Amino acid sequence: MLWTDIKYQWDQFVLQLTHRFPELDAGDLIGADGSQEVVAVSLAKAHDLTETEALEALDDWRLVEA
């Protein structure tokens, strides 16, 4: 699935992301409005990752779970 597909169905994926990455705040995700860059920054901060690592984790999630 492409990130653009996720963005168009963002509300459906917020819950999946908070289950996969429990330190993420659902409110932050809702506010991100599907922006991969904003989600990556939030993920990096919440899980003590670099932004590159966060983007890689999001790509892994997208390919496996989304």
C-alpha positions in Angstrom: 0.0 0.0 0.0 1.2 3.5 -0.8 1.4 6.2 1.8 -1.0 8.3 -0.3 -3.6 5.5 0.1 -3.0 5.6 3.9 -3.4 9.4 3.9 -6.8 9.3 2.2 -8.0 6.8 4.8 -6.1 8.3 7.7 -8.7 7.9 10.4 -8.7 4.2 9.9 -4.9 3.9 10.3 -4.5 6.0 13.4 -5.6 3.1 15.6 -3.3 0.7 13.8 -0.4 3.0 14.3 -1.0 3.4 18.0 -1.2 -0.4 18.4 2.1 -0.9 16.5 3.8 2.1 18.2 2.3 2.4 21.6 4.2 5.5 22.6 2.6 7.5 19.8 -0.1 9.9 20.9 -3.4 9.4 19.0 -4.0 13.2 19.2 -0.7 13.9 17.5 -1.5 11.4 14.8 -4.9 12.9 14.2 -3.3 16.3 14.0 -0.8 15.0 11.5 -3.6 14.5 9.0 -1.7 11.7 7.3 1.6 13.5 6.7 4.3 10.9 6.7 6.9 13.4 7.7 4.9 14.7 10.7 4.2 11.1 11.8 7.9 10.2 11.5 8.9 13.2 13.7 6.4 12.2 16.3 7.5 8.5 16.1 11.2 9.5 16.4 10.5 11.6 19.5 8.2 9.0 21.2 10.4 6.0 20.5 13.8 7.6 20.8 14.7 7.1 17.1 16.3 9.2 14.5 13.9 10.5 11.8 15.5 8.1 9.3 14.9 5.2 11.6 11.3 6.3 12.2 10.7 6.6 8.4 12.1 3.0 8.0 9.8 1.8 10.8 6.8 3.4 9.1 7.8 1.8 5.8 8.0 -1.6 7.4 4.6 -1.1 9.1 3.1 0.1 5.8 4.4 -2.9 3.8 3.5 -5.5 6.4 0.4 -4.3 8.3 -1.3 -1.5 6.3 
